[in-house]
Amino acid sequence: MSALVARLSPATLEALASATERGALTPPFSKAGVGRVVSLTELTDALALMEELRAAGVTDQGLTASLRLAAAARRASETKAPPSLEKGHPQ
């Protein structure tokens, strides 16, 4: 699953979470259903992720929470730490 999450943008993961939360995207997941929520370039990976989560037994609120957590993790991984002036500073 982590490889799929790494290939999906945080915006796509959030879109999937929102769609599942409002009931617009429910199992069994289809290409057409997922395609209404995500871009064509991420469709295959998004569908694979949804199917993988469903196969693992994640449903309803757990699915929404899992997708939101994945989106937050992706955003955090894309955020660079600010430069530190302390590294080379004499003490």
N, C-alpha and C positions, 0 to 999 in steps of 0.2 A: 504494500500500500504506500509506503513512504516514497517509492520511486514515482508513483502516479501523482501524489500530492506535490512533489517537487517539480513536476512538469506543468502543473496547473497554476494559474495566477491567483492571487488572493481575491481578486474581484470575481473570478469564476467560482471559487469555493464559497464566497459569500452569496452569490446569486443562487447556487444550488441549495445552500442553507435556507435562504429566504423562500425559495420555491417549495421546499419540503415543509417548512413551517406553516405556510398558508394553504398547504394541501394541493398545490398546483402540480407537484411532482411526486407521484406515489408509485410503489412497486406494483406490477413488474415494470421496470424502467425500460424505455424504448429509445431508439435513436431520435425519433420524432419528438418525443416528450422532452428529452434532455436538450435536443437541438433548439427548442423554443426558449431555453434559458441561457445557453452558452454559445460562444462563437464556434463556427465551423472548424477552426484550427484546433480547438480544444475538445471537440465533441467526442472523439474516440477515447481519449484518456478520461474525460468526465464520466462517460457511460461505464467504462471499466471500473472506475472508483466506486460509483454508485452500486454496481453489481457486486463488487468485492465486499463493500460494507453490508449489503443485504445478505450475502452468503454467510457472513460472519455473525449474523443474527442481530445486527443493529437496526432498530426500527424507530419510527415516529420521532419523539423528542430526542432520543439518543442520536439519531441520524443528523438532526439539525445541530445539536451540540457538537458532535464530532466534526462536522464540516466547518463550523465557526471556529473551533479550536485549531483545525488545520489551517484556516485562513489567517488566524492570528500568528501561528507559528511561521507561516510563509512570510508574512509582513515583517516579523522580527528578524528572520534570516536575511531579508533584503536591506535591513537598516544597518548602516555602518556606524560603528562607534565614533564619537567625535575625537579629534586628535587630542592627545594629552601632552602638555608641556612639561610634565614631571619626569618623564623617562630619562632625559639627558641632563636634568637640572642638578647641579651640585648641592650637596646637603651640608 
